[in-house]
């Protein structure tokens, strides 16, 4: 079997590398792989309508229900991928988290959902050559404000007892209902992914345990999400976290380090299928 000598092999490799990225002598242009700046732009989108989110699966046993706070559990996933190796992850389309009452939960008793509230982010990385080497958009979406209605004194008393651990007196029960505000179908999905040659980017979601930031008789669900990102080149590997907080009243807060650019608030076009471009 014939073997190529080192110079021929190097020439063959460089033939596969776009000339822009190579320098004389076979070395890669490090400026191409060096970050000059990164930017996160936010556009808020909220349809301003009440809607009924898709019902959750009947069998919730397969979902994470740990970390209950004030009787609130996550009937959904605690982690999933959004972008893997520079392409939309196969798991994002069916992955979501919810913060709902974990005691005697009945989807049919939930009403008054609002949303979805949607936040669209664009993350862009520019190298020293002025090329946007990473340009991705992802959407954070959730329904909020859902509350439960248990009518009837006997049923309401049992429900309140489970929710409060029997700590609420008859006088404190008021009208015999718990007026909670919950979250469902919290998702993070890619809209577009554009990664230049030689760069790699991963984005994954990890959810906190649900919290009750209200009271026992008026619980307000809250979730915190961490979007962990990893950026790789032949010369370096970097990573970080984007953190977001949402609650059952529809509030949204970006807890990330401040590298955001000012973005206009208004409608955006969201494609049904993420477009992937490897240039």
C-alpha positions in Angstrom: 0.0 0.0 0.0 1.4 3.4 -0.9 1.5 6.1 1.7 1.5 9.8 1.3 4.5 11.8 2.5 3.9 14.5 5.1 4.0 17.4 2.7 1.4 15.8 0.4 -0.8 14.9 3.4 -0.6 18.5 4.7 -1.5 19.8 1.2 -4.5 17.5 1.1 -5.7 18.7 4.5 -5.3 22.3 3.6 -7.2 21.8 0.4 -10.3 21.0 2.6 -9.8 24.2 4.6 -11.2 27.4 3.1 -8.3 29.7 2.1 -9.6 32.5 4.4 -8.8 30.3 7.5 -5.3 29.2 6.5 -2.0 31.1 6.5 1.2 30.5 4.6 3.1 27.5 6.0 0.0 25.6 6.8 -0.9 27.3 10.0 -4.5 28.2 10.7 -5.4 31.9 11.0 -5.8 32.4 14.7 -7.7 35.6 14.2 -10.5 33.6 12.7 -10.8 31.5 15.9 -10.5 34.5 18.4 -13.5 36.1 19.9 -13.6 39.9 19.4 -17.1 40.3 20.9 -20.3 38.6 21.9 -23.8 40.0 22.1 -27.2 38.9 23.3 -30.2 40.7 22.0 -33.7 40.3 23.5 -37.1 40.8 21.9 -40.2 40.2 24.0 -43.2 38.8 22.4 -46.5 38.4 24.2 -49.7 37.7 22.2 -51.8 39.1 25.1 -54.5 36.4 25.0 -55.8 33.7 27.3 -55.2 30.2 26.0 -55.4 26.6 27.2 -52.0 25.0 27.0 -51.7 21.4 25.8 -52.8 18.9 28.4 -50.0 17.0 30.2 -49.6 13.3 29.8 -51.9 11.2 31.9 -49.0 9.2 33.3 -46.9 11.8 35.2 -44.8 9.1 36.9 -42.2 9.3 34.2 -41.6 13.0 34.8 -39.6 14.7 37.5 -41.7 15.5 40.5 -39.0 16.2 43.1 -38.2 19.3 44.9 -41.7 20.3 45.9 -41.9 23.8 47.4 -45.2 24.6 49.2 -46.9 21.7 47.5 -45.6 22.7 44.0 -43.8 20.2 41.8 -42.2 20.1 38.4 -44.4 17.8 36.3 -41.9 17.9 33.4 -38.3 17.5 32.7 -35.4 18.8 34.8 -32.9 19.0 31.9 -32.8 18.8 28.1 -30.7 19.8 25.1 -31.5 22.8 22.8 -28.5 22.9 20.5 -26.0 20.0 20.2 -22.8 20.1 18.1 -24.1 23.2 16.3 -27.5 21.8 15.4 -31.0 21.7 17.0 -31.2 18.9 19.5 -33.6 16.1 18.8 -35.2 16.4 22.3 -36.2 20.1 22.3 -39.6 19.7 20.6 -41.1 17.6 23.3 -39.2 18.9 26.3 -40.8 21.2 28.9 -41.1 22.0 32.6 -44.2 22.8 34.6 -44.8 24.1 38.2 -48.2 22.8 39.3 -49.8 21.6 42.5 -48.6 18.1 43.3 -51.4 17.1 45.6 -54.5 15.6 44.0 -53.7 17.3 40.8 -56.5 17.2 38.2 -55.8 19.0 34.9 -59.6 19.5 34.4 -59.7 21.7 37.5 -57.1 24.1 36.1 -58.3 27.3 34.3 -57.5 30.9 33.6 -54.2 30.2 31.7 -52.6 33.1 30.0 -50.0 33.2 27.3 -47.9 31.8 25.9 -45.5 34.5 27.0 -42.5 34.3 24.6 -39.0 35.8 24.9 -36.8 35.5 21.8 -33.0 35.8 22.3 -30.3 36.1 19.7 -26.7 35.2 20.7 -24.0 36.3 18.3 -20.2 35.9 18.4 -17.9 38.0 16.2 -14.3 37.1 15.6 -11.2 39.3 15.1 -11.8 39.2 11.3 -15.2 40.8 11.7 -17.1 37.6 10.9 -20.2 36.5 12.8 -19.1 32.9 13.5 -21.9 32.0 15.8 -25.4 33.4 15.3 -28.3 31.6 17.0 -31.8 32.5 18.0 -33.8 30.6 20.7 -37.2 31.1 22.2 -38.3 30.9 25.8 -42.0 30.3 26.2 -44.4 29.5 29.0 -48.1 29.6 30.1 -48.9 31.2 33.4 -51.7 32.2 35.7 -53.4 28.9 35.8 -55.5 28.4 38.9 -57.5 25.6 40.4 -61.2 25.6 41.6 -62.3 23.0 44.1 -65.9 23.6 44.9 -67.7 22.0 47.7 -66.8 22.2 51.4 -65.7 18.6 51.9 -63.6 18.5 48.8 -62.1 21.9 49.4 -61.3 21.1 53.0 -59.4 17.9 52.0 -57.6 19.8 49.3 -56.5 22.7 51.6 -55.4 20.2 54.2 -53.1 18.5 51.7 -51.8 21.8 50.4 -51.0 23.4 53.8 -50.3 20.3 55.9 -53.3 21.1 58.0 -51.7 24.4 59.2 -54.5 26.7 58.1 -57.5 27.2 60.4 -61.1 27.3 59.3 -61.2 31.1 59.8 -58.2 31.5 57.5 -59.7 29.4 54.7 -62.0 32.3 53.6 -64.1 31.2 50.7 -62.8 27.6 50.9 -60.6 27.8 47.8 -56.9 28.0 47.2 -56.2 30.7 44.7 -52.9 29.6 43.2 -51.1 30.8 40.1 -49.1 28.2 38.3 -46.8 27.6 35.3 -46.9 25.0 32.5 -45.2 24.2 29.3 -42.0 26.2 30.0 -39.9 25.5 26.9 -36.6 26.6 25.3 -36.5 26.0 21.6 -34.1 26.9 18.8 -35.4 29.2 16.0 -32.3 29.4 13.9 -28.7 28.1 14.1 -25.9 29.5 12.0 -22.4 28.2 13.0 -19.3 28.9 10.8 -16.8 26.3 9.9 -14.4 25.3 12.7 -16.7 26.6 15.5 -18.9 24.4 17.7 -21.7 25.5 20.0 -23.9 23.6 22.5 -26.8 24.9 24.5 -28.7 22.9 27.2 -31.3 23.6 29.8 -31.3 22.7 33.5 -34.4 23.6 35.6 -34.4 24.5 39.3 -36.8 22.9 41.7 -40.2 24.8 41.7 -40.7 27.4 44.5 -43.7 28.9 46.1 -43.1 32.7 46.3 -46.7 33.3 47.5 -48.5 32.1 50.5 -50.1 28.7 51.4 -53.6 29.9 50.5 -52.4 32.0 47.6 -49.4 30.1 46.1 -47.4 31.6 43.3 -45.2 29.1 41.4 -41.7 30.1 40.3 -39.1 28.4 38.2 -35.5 29.3 37.5 -33.8 27.9 34.4 -30.1 27.8 33.6 -29.0 27.6 29.9 -25.5 26.2 29.9 -23.5 27.0 26.8 -20.2 25.6 25.5 -18.2 27.2 22.7 -15.3 25.3 21.1 -12.6 26.1 18.5 -9.3 24.2 17.7 -7.6 26.7 20.1 -10.0 27.1 23.0 -13.1 25.9 24.9 -15.3 28.4 26.7 -18.5 28.1 28.5 -21.1 30.0 30.6 -24.7 30.2 31.7 -27.7 32.3 30.9 -30.1 32.3 33.8 -33.8 33.2 33.7 -36.6 33.4 36.3 -40.4 33.1 35.7 -43.4 33.0 38.0 -47.1 32.2 37.8 -48.0 35.9 37.5 -46.2 36.1 34.2 -43.1 37.9 35.4 -39.9 37.2 33.6 -36.4 38.2 34.8 -33.1 37.8 33.1 -30.5 36.9 35.7 -27.6 36.6 33.2 -24.4 38.7 33.3 -25.0 41.9 31.4 -23.7 41.4 27.9 -27.1 42.2 26.3 -27.6 44.7 23.6 -30.7 46.9 23.6 -33.3 45.2 21.5 -36.6 46.5 20.2 -39.8 45.1 21.7 -42.2 43.9 19.1 -43.4 41.0 17.0 -40.9 38.6 15.4 -41.2 35.9 12.8 -40.8 32.5 14.3 -40.3 29.6 11.9 -42.0 26.3 12.6 -38.9 24.3 11.8 -35.4 25.6 12.9 -33.1 26.4 10.0 -29.6 25.2 10.2 -26.8 26.6 8.2 -23.2 25.4 8.2 -21.2 27.8 6.1 
